Each structure stands twice: as C-alpha cells, then as structure tokens.
C-alpha cells in the first residue's frame, strides 16, 4: 500500500484491542445488573448513566463501576462477557475500540501478568 489508506481499506484491516481496562467494557445493562444484585442504587438514571459533565464526573463513574466488582468470579464473568459476547459487542457509548464489531477483530486474548501471578 502506498500513500494514505482509504476508509474502505482501513475498515477491511484486522483490528485488535492492544490494551483495555475491564471497567471500560461495561454496558449499561451489566452495570445495572451488578448494582441490582448488590442492592446498590445507580448514581443517576439508567438512560443517563454514561452522560458525563467532564473528566471528574467520568472518573467518578469509573470508580463507582469498579466498586461493583467485588470478587474474582464477578471479574471473570465480566471479562468473559466482553471477550465472547458475540459479533456486535458494545462498550459504553462512544466506546472507542470496544465498539468495533468483533467479526472484524483478531480473535486473540492474552493473559495479563501482575503481582498476583508472581
């Protein structure tokens, strides 16, 4: 390929998520389900859950979402749901790479090594 790629060429290229934070993969349905299971009220109405007034508001919601994952089993279920949810998985609205159709991505899942794996 020489010069700049066209939009069509870019859309046909394989995609992969090189780095993703688990809390960034939550959709409103998952967040609401986890909150309900734990008896925790949503911080705002479901239809406005991912509406942000700025960076601070966004980070506050991510902290709140992280608090919903209280054990290893829940984290595993969320990761599995994200990785294998089907051909049109979606992250939060505006979702960056999380909103790319799975059928156009490279099917590879890597293991993260952290302090717990040492």
HUKA-V631724 format. One line per field, one symbol per residue. psi: psi as a letter, one per 30 degrees, with the letter a starting at -180 (. if undefined). A space follows every 10 residues. Layout:
BEGIN
psi=???
END
This chain:
BEGIN
psi=klakkleeee efkklljekk kefffkleee eeeeeeeghk kkflkefgeg kkfaeeeeee eeeeeeffjf leeeeeeeee eeegfafhkk alkggbffgk kefglkikkl kkkaefg.
END
